[in-house]
Amino acid sequence: MELTVDEELRLKKMMGRVVRHFKGKDYLVLDVAEHTETGETLVIYKALYWGNKVYARPIKMFLSEVDHEKYPNIKQKYRLELKED
């Protein structure tokens, strides 16, 4: 799947760093992987809260914007954004 230049730059900045989900929880971006059966590109990330589960999300969904029609009060532009230090 092709990423835009902006998406590539955003993802590159997130690698190995903490991001915040628009609902407020923090995650550590671990890596990018390829699904063995479908070839789909996935972002691998780890929860930084209870349980520290590891998740995989399709790259386009990981980089997508918040659905502001569904969540009109959310100020964050993207679903997951780099957490400022």
Contacts in CASP RR format, 6 or more apart in sequence:
PFRMAT RR
TARGET T0000
AUTHOR 0000-0000-0000
METHOD contacts of the structure
MODEL  1
MELTVDEELRLKKMMGRVVRHFKGKDYLVLDVAEHTETGETLVIYKALYW
GNKVYARPIKMFLSEVDHEKYPNIKQKYRLELKED
1 40 0 8 1.000
1 41 0 8 1.000
1 59 0 8 1.000
1 60 0 8 1.000
3 11 0 8 1.000
3 59 0 8 1.000
3 60 0 8 1.000
3 63 0 8 1.000
7 63 0 8 1.000
10 63 0 8 1.000
10 78 0 8 1.000
10 82 0 8 1.000
11 32 0 8 1.000
11 43 0 8 1.000
11 59 0 8 1.000
11 62 0 8 1.000
11 63 0 8 1.000
13 82 0 8 1.000
14 29 0 8 1.000
14 80 0 8 1.000
14 82 0 8 1.000
15 29 0 8 1.000
15 31 0 8 1.000
15 32 0 8 1.000
16 28 0 8 1.000
16 29 0 8 1.000
16 30 0 8 1.000
17 28 0 8 1.000
17 29 0 8 1.000
17 82 0 8 1.000
17 83 0 8 1.000
18 26 0 8 1.000
18 27 0 8 1.000
18 28 0 8 1.000
18 29 0 8 1.000
18 48 0 8 1.000
18 82 0 8 1.000
18 83 0 8 1.000
19 26 0 8 1.000
19 27 0 8 1.000
19 28 0 8 1.000
19 29 0 8 1.000
19 45 0 8 1.000
19 80 0 8 1.000
19 81 0 8 1.000
19 82 0 8 1.000
19 83 0 8 1.000
20 26 0 8 1.000
20 27 0 8 1.000
20 76 0 8 1.000
20 80 0 8 1.000
20 81 0 8 1.000
20 83 0 8 1.000
21 27 0 8 1.000
21 79 0 8 1.000
21 80 0 8 1.000
22 66 0 8 1.000
22 71 0 8 1.000
22 74 0 8 1.000
22 76 0 8 1.000
22 78 0 8 1.000
22 79 0 8 1.000
22 80 0 8 1.000
22 81 0 8 1.000
25 47 0 8 1.000
25 48 0 8 1.000
25 49 0 8 1.000
26 47 0 8 1.000
26 48 0 8 1.000
26 49 0 8 1.000
26 83 0 8 1.000
27 45 0 8 1.000
27 46 0 8 1.000
27 47 0 8 1.000
27 48 0 8 1.000
27 55 0 8 1.000
27 80 0 8 1.000
28 45 0 8 1.000
28 46 0 8 1.000
28 48 0 8 1.000
29 43 0 8 1.000
29 44 0 8 1.000
29 45 0 8 1.000
30 44 0 8 1.000
30 45 0 8 1.000
30 46 0 8 1.000
30 54 0 8 1.000
31 43 0 8 1.000
31 44 0 8 1.000
32 41 0 8 1.000
32 42 0 8 1.000
32 43 0 8 1.000
32 44 0 8 1.000
32 59 0 8 1.000
33 41 0 8 1.000
33 42 0 8 1.000
33 43 0 8 1.000
33 44 0 8 1.000
33 56 0 8 1.000
34 40 0 8 1.000
34 41 0 8 1.000
34 42 0 8 1.000
35 41 0 8 1.000
35 42 0 8 1.000
40 58 0 8 1.000
41 58 0 8 1.000
41 59 0 8 1.000
42 56 0 8 1.000
42 57 0 8 1.000
42 58 0 8 1.000
42 59 0 8 1.000
43 56 0 8 1.000
43 57 0 8 1.000
43 58 0 8 1.000
43 59 0 8 1.000
43 62 0 8 1.000
44 54 0 8 1.000
44 55 0 8 1.000
44 56 0 8 1.000
45 54 0 8 1.000
45 55 0 8 1.000
45 56 0 8 1.000
45 57 0 8 1.000
45 62 0 8 1.000
45 80 0 8 1.000
46 52 0 8 1.000
46 53 0 8 1.000
46 54 0 8 1.000
46 55 0 8 1.000
47 53 0 8 1.000
47 54 0 8 1.000
47 55 0 8 1.000
61 79 0 8 1.000
62 79 0 8 1.000
62 80 0 8 1.000
63 78 0 8 1.000
63 79 0 8 1.000
63 80 0 8 1.000
64 78 0 8 1.000
64 79 0 8 1.000
65 77 0 8 1.000
65 78 0 8 1.000
65 79 0 8 1.000
66 74 0 8 1.000
66 76 0 8 1.000
66 77 0 8 1.000
66 78 0 8 1.000
66 79 0 8 1.000
68 74 0 8 1.000
END
